[in-house]
């Protein structure tokens, strides 16, 4: 069953003191285009993430955002950066605070609390990431998000399949209509040829029926569309098979659509029957609608 390239899914999990959250958005794209945002300290896991996503998705623009936070008791301890506390900027802040106190007659001393409020004294220590532990938490969460994404894309794909199936039904009916309306071309050309000769000769020349039939058959052969009808029917049958198949078929459907356009264009250039020609025009309009739909098929 075909799947849409458009979808969204998210997942979150806490494993071993690590909280992981993932958002995945997918859009139409000719090839697999993966944009991945990883948190600092965990970029070494990027290739693993890309491999997992590429194994699940065949094509499309894939935007993935991953957030990893250590929520354990030992996470991100706070310590005093003495080197920065002794810096000239810190001393200048203390002097400025004393001046403000004197100028405005303020009570109290320039405390550590005030200095910390200005910033630059305390810093958060980022411990080295445990990539194995992070991957244990991330892998399951990523799989969950991809499962949700797959379900959404499958639902949209079923809706697309219903619409495309109805349009293929219409094309098959039109192909049968064209076949019926283009039948008897040889007899039609023979009658037209006879009328034209009679008009030109004013009936003064006898017409050889055998030669007339031969010339009419030659003209009819040039206008014969039986081969195009057979090939178009085969393409429509393959179109259905691909839609019902388990493998991503967007590229194959696009190729078959191009071939169908080619066959119906050839029919339109050969057909002299106005009614059949009108059906070909309607078919080409239907093919354009199908083209728009399969742009979203994976």
C-alpha positions as a Markdown table, in Angstrom:
| # | Residue | x | y | z |
|---|---|---|---|---|
| 1 | Unk | 0.0 | 0.0 | 0.0 |
| 2 | Unk | 1.3 | 3.4 | -0.9 |
| 3 | Unk | 2.3 | 5.9 | 1.8 |
| 4 | Unk | 2.3 | 9.7 | 1.8 |
| 5 | Unk | 5.5 | 11.6 | 2.2 |
| 6 | Unk | 3.8 | 14.1 | 4.6 |
| 7 | Unk | 3.7 | 13.4 | 8.3 |
| 8 | Unk | 4.5 | 14.4 | 11.8 |
| 9 | Unk | 5.2 | 12.4 | 15.0 |
| 10 | Unk | 6.8 | 12.9 | 18.4 |
| 11 | Unk | 8.0 | 10.7 | 21.2 |
| 12 | Unk | 9.5 | 11.1 | 24.7 |
| 13 | Unk | 11.1 | 8.7 | 27.2 |
| 14 | Unk | 13.2 | 8.7 | 30.3 |
| 15 | Unk | 15.7 | 6.0 | 30.6 |
| 16 | Unk | 18.5 | 5.7 | 33.2 |
| 17 | Unk | 18.3 | 9.4 | 34.2 |
| 18 | Unk | 18.2 | 10.7 | 30.6 |
| 19 | Unk | 15.1 | 12.3 | 29.2 |
| 20 | Unk | 14.8 | 12.1 | 25.4 |
| 21 | Unk | 12.3 | 13.9 | 23.2 |
| 22 | Unk | 12.0 | 13.7 | 19.5 |
| 23 | Unk | 10.0 | 15.5 | 16.8 |
| 24 | Unk | 9.9 | 14.3 | 13.2 |
| 25 | Unk | 8.3 | 16.3 | 10.3 |
| 26 | Unk | 8.3 | 15.0 | 6.8 |
| 27 | Unk | 7.5 | 16.8 | 3.5 |
| 28 | Unk | 7.5 | 16.1 | -0.3 |
| 29 | Unk | 11.0 | 15.7 | -1.8 |
| 30 | Unk | 12.4 | 14.0 | -4.9 |
| 31 | Unk | 15.0 | 12.1 | -2.8 |
| 32 | Unk | 15.8 | 11.4 | 0.8 |
| 33 | Unk | 16.8 | 14.7 | 2.4 |
| 34 | Unk | 17.5 | 14.4 | 6.1 |
| 35 | Unk | 17.9 | 17.5 | 8.3 |
| 36 | Unk | 18.9 | 16.5 | 11.8 |
| 37 | Unk | 19.4 | 18.7 | 14.9 |
| 38 | Unk | 21.2 | 17.0 | 17.8 |
| 39 | Unk | 22.1 | 18.5 | 21.2 |
| 40 | Unk | 25.6 | 19.6 | 22.0 |
| 41 | Unk | 27.7 | 16.7 | 23.4 |
| 42 | Unk | 25.7 | 14.0 | 21.5 |
| 43 | Unk | 26.6 | 14.8 | 17.9 |
| 44 | Unk | 28.7 | 11.6 | 17.7 |
| 45 | Unk | 25.3 | 9.7 | 17.7 |
| 46 | Unk | 24.2 | 11.5 | 14.5 |
| 47 | Unk | 25.3 | 8.8 | 12.1 |
| 48 | Unk | 23.4 | 6.1 | 14.0 |
| 49 | Unk | 20.3 | 8.3 | 14.0 |
| 50 | Unk | 20.6 | 8.9 | 10.2 |
| 51 | Unk | 21.1 | 5.1 | 9.6 |
| 52 | Unk | 17.9 | 4.2 | 11.5 |
| 53 | Unk | 15.8 | 6.9 | 9.7 |
| 54 | Unk | 17.2 | 6.0 | 6.3 |
| 55 | Unk | 16.3 | 2.3 | 6.9 |
| 56 | Unk | 12.7 | 3.3 | 7.6 |
| 57 | Unk | 12.0 | 6.1 | 5.1 |
| 58 | Unk | 12.7 | 5.9 | 1.3 |
| 59 | Unk | 12.4 | 9.5 | 0.3 |
| 60 | Unk | 11.1 | 12.9 | 1.4 |
| 61 | Unk | 12.4 | 15.9 | 3.3 |
| 62 | Unk | 12.8 | 14.7 | 6.9 |
| 63 | Unk | 13.3 | 17.3 | 9.6 |
| 64 | Unk | 14.2 | 15.7 | 13.0 |
| 65 | Unk | 14.8 | 17.5 | 16.3 |
| 66 | Unk | 16.3 | 15.6 | 19.2 |
| 67 | Unk | 16.6 | 16.9 | 22.8 |
| 68 | Unk | 18.4 | 15.0 | 25.5 |
| 69 | Unk | 18.5 | 16.1 | 29.2 |
| 70 | Unk | 20.2 | 14.5 | 32.1 |
| 71 | Unk | 17.7 | 14.6 | 35.0 |
| 72 | Unk | 19.7 | 12.5 | 37.4 |
| 73 | Unk | 20.9 | 13.9 | 40.8 |
| 74 | Unk | 24.4 | 14.3 | 39.5 |
| 75 | Unk | 23.4 | 16.2 | 36.4 |
| 76 | Unk | 25.2 | 19.5 | 35.6 |
| 77 | Unk | 26.7 | 20.5 | 38.9 |
| 78 | Unk | 27.3 | 24.2 | 39.6 |
| 79 | Unk | 30.7 | 25.4 | 40.7 |
| 80 | Unk | 32.5 | 28.7 | 41.2 |
| 81 | Unk | 34.8 | 29.7 | 38.4 |
| 82 | Unk | 37.5 | 31.4 | 40.5 |
| 83 | Unk | 39.5 | 32.4 | 37.5 |
| 84 | Unk | 36.6 | 34.5 | 36.2 |
| 85 | Unk | 35.7 | 35.7 | 39.7 |
| 86 | Unk | 39.2 | 37.3 | 40.0 |
| 87 | Unk | 39.0 | 38.9 | 36.6 |
| 88 | Unk | 39.1 | 42.6 | 36.1 |
| 89 | Unk | 35.4 | 42.7 | 35.1 |
| 90 | Unk | 34.4 | 41.2 | 38.4 |
| 91 | Unk | 36.4 | 43.8 | 40.4 |
| 92 | Unk | 35.0 | 46.6 | 38.3 |
| 93 | Unk | 31.5 | 45.3 | 39.1 |
| 94 | Unk | 32.3 | 45.4 | 42.8 |
| 95 | Unk | 33.6 | 49.0 | 42.6 |
| 96 | Unk | 30.6 | 50.1 | 40.6 |
| 97 | Unk | 28.2 | 48.6 | 43.2 |
| 98 | Unk | 30.1 | 50.5 | 46.0 |
| 99 | Unk | 29.8 | 53.8 | 44.1 |
| 100 | Unk | 26.1 | 53.3 | 43.6 |
| 101 | Unk | 25.6 | 52.6 | 47.3 |
| 102 | Unk | 27.5 | 55.8 | 48.2 |
| 103 | Unk | 25.9 | 58.0 | 45.6 |
| 104 | Unk | 22.3 | 57.1 | 46.5 |
| 105 | Unk | 22.8 | 56.5 | 50.2 |
| 106 | Unk | 22.0 | 52.8 | 50.0 |
| 107 | Unk | 22.3 | 50.5 | 52.9 |
| 108 | Unk | 24.0 | 47.1 | 52.9 |
| 109 | Unk | 27.2 | 45.7 | 51.5 |
| 110 | Unk | 28.1 | 44.6 | 48.0 |
| 111 | Unk | 27.4 | 40.9 | 48.5 |
| 112 | Unk | 28.2 | 37.8 | 46.6 |
| 113 | Unk | 24.5 | 37.6 | 45.8 |
| 114 | Unk | 24.7 | 40.9 | 43.9 |
| 115 | Unk | 27.9 | 39.9 | 42.1 |
| 116 | Unk | 26.4 | 36.6 | 41.0 |
| 117 | Unk | 23.3 | 38.4 | 39.7 |
| 118 | Unk | 25.5 | 40.4 | 37.3 |
| 119 | Unk | 26.9 | 37.1 | 35.9 |
| 120 | Unk | 30.2 | 35.7 | 35.1 |
| 121 | Unk | 31.0 | 34.2 | 38.4 |
| 122 | Unk | 29.2 | 30.8 | 38.4 |
| 123 | Unk | 29.2 | 28.4 | 35.5 |
| 124 | Unk | 27.5 | 25.0 | 34.8 |
| 125 | Unk | 29.8 | 22.1 | 34.4 |
| 126 | Unk | 28.8 | 19.9 | 31.4 |
| 127 | Unk | 30.0 | 16.4 | 32.2 |
| 128 | Unk | 31.2 | 14.3 | 29.3 |
| 129 | Unk | 28.2 | 12.6 | 27.7 |
| 130 | Unk | 27.8 | 8.8 | 28.1 |
| 131 | Unk | 27.0 | 8.0 | 24.5 |
| 132 | Unk | 26.2 | 4.4 | 25.1 |
| 133 | Unk | 23.6 | 5.3 | 27.8 |
| 134 | Unk | 22.3 | 8.0 | 25.6 |
| 135 | Unk | 21.9 | 5.7 | 22.6 |
| 136 | Unk | 20.0 | 3.2 | 24.8 |
| 137 | Unk | 17.5 | 5.9 | 25.7 |
| 138 | Unk | 17.5 | 7.4 | 22.2 |
| 139 | Unk | 17.1 | 4.3 | 20.1 |
| 140 | Unk | 13.8 | 3.2 | 21.6 |
| 141 | Unk | 12.4 | 6.7 | 21.5 |
| 142 | Unk | 13.4 | 7.2 | 17.9 |
| 143 | Unk | 11.8 | 3.9 | 17.0 |
| 144 | Unk | 8.6 | 5.0 | 18.7 |
| 145 | Unk | 8.5 | 8.3 | 16.8 |
| 146 | Unk | 9.1 | 6.5 | 13.5 |
| 147 | Unk | 6.3 | 4.1 | 14.2 |
| 148 | Unk | 4.0 | 7.0 | 14.8 |
| 149 | Unk | 5.2 | 8.7 | 11.7 |
| 150 | Unk | 4.7 | 5.6 | 9.6 |
| 151 | Unk | 1.1 | 5.2 | 10.9 |
| 152 | Unk | 0.3 | 8.8 | 9.9 |
| 153 | Unk | 1.9 | 8.4 | 6.5 |
| 154 | Unk | 0.1 | 5.1 | 5.9 |
| 155 | Unk | -3.3 | 6.6 | 6.8 |
| 156 | Unk | -2.7 | 9.5 | 4.3 |
| 157 | Unk | -1.5 | 6.9 | 1.8 |
| 158 | Unk | -4.7 | 5.0 | 2.0 |
| 159 | Unk | -6.6 | 8.2 | 1.2 |
| 160 | Unk | -4.4 | 8.8 | -1.7 |
| 161 | Unk | -4.9 | 5.2 | -2.9 |
| 162 | Unk | -8.7 | 5.6 | -2.9 |
| 163 | Unk | -8.4 | 8.8 | -5.0 |
| 164 | Unk | -5.9 | 7.4 | -7.4 |
| 165 | Unk | -7.8 | 4.1 | -7.7 |
| 166 | Unk | -10.9 | 6.0 | -8.8 |
| 167 | Unk | -8.9 | 7.9 | -11.4 |
| 168 | Unk | -7.4 | 4.7 | -12.8 |
| 169 | Unk | -10.9 | 3.3 | -13.1 |
| 170 | Unk | -11.8 | 6.4 | -15.1 |
| 171 | Unk | -8.8 | 6.0 | -17.3 |
| 172 | Unk | -9.5 | 2.3 | -18.0 |
| 173 | Unk | -13.1 | 3.2 | -18.9 |
| 174 | Unk | -11.9 | 6.0 | -21.2 |
| 175 | Unk | -9.4 | 3.6 | -22.8 |
| 176 | Unk | -12.2 | 1.2 | -23.6 |
| 177 | Unk | -14.3 | 4.1 | -25.0 |
| 178 | Unk | -11.4 | 5.2 | -27.2 |
| 179 | Unk | -11.0 | 1.6 | -28.5 |
| 180 | Unk | -14.6 | 1.3 | -29.4 |
| 181 | Unk | -14.9 | 4.7 | -31.1 |
| 182 | Unk | -11.7 | 4.2 | -33.1 |
| 183 | Unk | -12.9 | 0.8 | -34.4 |
| 184 | Unk | -13.7 | 0.4 | -38.1 |
| 185 | Unk | -11.1 | 2.9 | -39.2 |
| 186 | Unk | -10.3 | 1.1 | -42.4 |
| 187 | Unk | -13.9 | 1.2 | -43.6 |
| 188 | Unk | -14.2 | 4.8 | -42.6 |
| 189 | Unk | -11.1 | 5.7 | -44.6 |
| 190 | Unk | -12.3 | 3.7 | -47.6 |
| 191 | Unk | -15.6 | 5.6 | -47.6 |
| 192 | Unk | -13.9 | 9.0 | -47.3 |
| 193 | Unk | -11.4 | 8.1 | -50.0 |
| 194 | Unk | -14.2 | 7.0 | -52.3 |
| 195 | Unk | -16.1 | 10.2 | -51.7 |
| 196 | Unk | -13.0 | 12.4 | -52.3 |
| 197 | Unk | -12.2 | 10.6 | -55.6 |
| 198 | Unk | -15.8 | 10.9 | -56.8 |
| 199 | Unk | -15.9 | 14.6 | -56.0 |
| 200 | Unk | -12.6 | 15.2 | -57.9 |
| 201 | Unk | -13.6 | 13.1 | -61.0 |
| 202 | Unk | -17.2 | 14.0 | -61.0 |
| 203 | Unk | -17.9 | 10.2 | -61.3 |
| 204 | Unk | -16.3 | 10.0 | -64.7 |
| 205 | Unk | -13.7 | 7.4 | -63.6 |
| 206 | Unk | -14.4 | 3.9 | -62.5 |
| 207 | Unk | -13.0 | 3.1 | -59.1 |
| 208 | Unk | -11.2 | -0.3 | -58.6 |
| 209 | Unk | -12.6 | -1.6 | -55.3 |
| 210 | Unk | -9.5 | -3.7 | -54.6 |
| 211 | Unk | -7.2 | -0.7 | -55.1 |
| 212 | Unk | -9.5 | 1.5 | -53.0 |
| 213 | Unk | -9.4 | -1.0 | -50.2 |
| 214 | Unk | -5.6 | -1.2 | -50.4 |
| 215 | Unk | -5.2 | 2.6 | -50.2 |
| 216 | Unk | -7.7 | 2.8 | -47.4 |
| 217 | Unk | -5.9 | 0.1 | -45.4 |
| 218 | Unk | -2.6 | 2.0 | -45.9 |
| 219 | Unk | -4.1 | 5.1 | -44.4 |
| 220 | Unk | -5.9 | 3.2 | -41.7 |
| 221 | Unk | -2.6 | 1.5 | -40.7 |
| 222 | Unk | -1.0 | 4.9 | -40.2 |
| 223 | Unk | -3.9 | 5.9 | -37.9 |
| 224 | Unk | -4.0 | 2.5 | -36.0 |
| 225 | Unk | -3.8 | 2.9 | -32.2 |
| 226 | Unk | -4.2 | -0.7 | -31.2 |
| 227 | Unk | -0.6 | -1.0 | -30.0 |
| 228 | Unk | -0.9 | 2.2 | -27.9 |
| 229 | Unk | -4.1 | 0.9 | -26.4 |
| 230 | Unk | -2.5 | -2.4 | -25.4 |
| 231 | Unk | 0.5 | -0.6 | -23.9 |
| 232 | Unk | -1.6 | 1.9 | -22.0 |
| 233 | Unk | -3.7 | -0.9 | -20.6 |
| 234 | Unk | -0.6 | -2.6 | -19.4 |
| 235 | Unk | 0.7 | 0.6 | -17.7 |
| 236 | Unk | -2.6 | 1.0 | -15.9 |
| 237 | Unk | -2.5 | -2.6 | -14.7 |
| 238 | Unk | 1.1 | -2.0 | -13.4 |
| 239 | Unk | 0.0 | 1.2 | -11.7 |
| 240 | Unk | -2.6 | -0.7 | -9.7 |
| 241 | Unk | 0.0 | -3.4 | -8.8 |
| 242 | Unk | 2.5 | -0.9 | -7.5 |
| 243 | Unk | -0.2 | 0.9 | -5.4 |
| 244 | Unk | -1.1 | -2.5 | -3.8 |
| 245 | Unk | 2.6 | -3.5 | -3.3 |
| 246 | Unk | 4.5 | -3.3 | 0.0 |
| 247 | Unk | 7.5 | -1.4 | -1.4 |
| 248 | Unk | 7.6 | 2.4 | -1.8 |
| 249 | Unk | 6.4 | 3.0 | -5.4 |
| 250 | Unk | 6.4 | 6.8 | -5.9 |
| 251 | Unk | 9.2 | 6.8 | -8.4 |
| 252 | Unk | 7.7 | 3.9 | -10.4 |
| 253 | Unk | 4.3 | 5.5 | -10.4 |
| 254 | Unk | 5.8 | 8.7 | -11.8 |
| 255 | Unk | 7.6 | 6.8 | -14.5 |
| 256 | Unk | 4.4 | 5.0 | -15.5 |
| 257 | Unk | 2.5 | 8.3 | -15.6 |
| 258 | Unk | 5.1 | 9.6 | -18.1 |
| 259 | Unk | 4.6 | 6.6 | -20.3 |
| 260 | Unk | 0.8 | 6.9 | -20.1 |
| 261 | Unk | 1.1 | 10.5 | -21.2 |
| 262 | Unk | 3.3 | 9.4 | -24.1 |
| 263 | Unk | 0.8 | 6.7 | -25.2 |
| 264 | Unk | -2.3 | 9.0 | -25.0 |
| 265 | Unk | -0.5 | 11.8 | -26.8 |
| 266 | Unk | 0.3 | 9.4 | -29.6 |
| 267 | Unk | -3.3 | 8.3 | -29.8 |
| 268 | Unk | -4.4 | 11.9 | -29.9 |
| 269 | Unk | -2.1 | 12.7 | -32.9 |
| 270 | Unk | -3.4 | 9.6 | -34.8 |
| 271 | Unk | -7.1 | 9.6 | -34.1 |
| 272 | Unk | -9.3 | 11.3 | -36.7 |
| 273 | Unk | -12.5 | 10.4 | -35.0 |
| 274 | Unk | -13.7 | 13.5 | -33.2 |
| 275 | Unk | -15.5 | 11.7 | -30.5 |
| 276 | Unk | -12.5 | 9.5 | -29.6 |
| 277 | Unk | -10.3 | 12.6 | -29.8 |
| 278 | Unk | -12.5 | 14.3 | -27.2 |
| 279 | Unk | -12.0 | 11.4 | -24.9 |
| 280 | Unk | -8.2 | 11.7 | -25.2 |
| 281 | Unk | -8.4 | 15.4 | -24.2 |
| 282 | Unk | -10.4 | 14.4 | -21.1 |
| 283 | Unk | -7.8 | 11.7 | -20.3 |
| 284 | Unk | -4.9 | 14.1 | -20.4 |
| 285 | Unk | -6.7 | 16.3 | -17.9 |
| 286 | Unk | -7.1 | 13.3 | -15.6 |
| 287 | Unk | -3.5 | 12.4 | -16.0 |
| 288 | Unk | -2.5 | 15.9 | -14.8 |
| 289 | Unk | -4.6 | 15.4 | -11.6 |
| 290 | Unk | -2.9 | 12.0 | -11.0 |
| 291 | Unk | 0.5 | 13.7 | -11.5 |
| 292 | Unk | -0.3 | 16.2 | -8.7 |
| 293 | Unk | -1.3 | 13.4 | -6.4 |
| 294 | Unk | 1.7 | 11.1 | -6.8 |
| 295 | Unk | 4.1 | 13.9 | -6.0 |
| 296 | Unk | 3.2 | 13.1 | -2.4 |
| 297 | Unk | 3.7 | 9.4 | -2.7 |
| 298 | Unk | 6.8 | 7.9 | -1.1 |
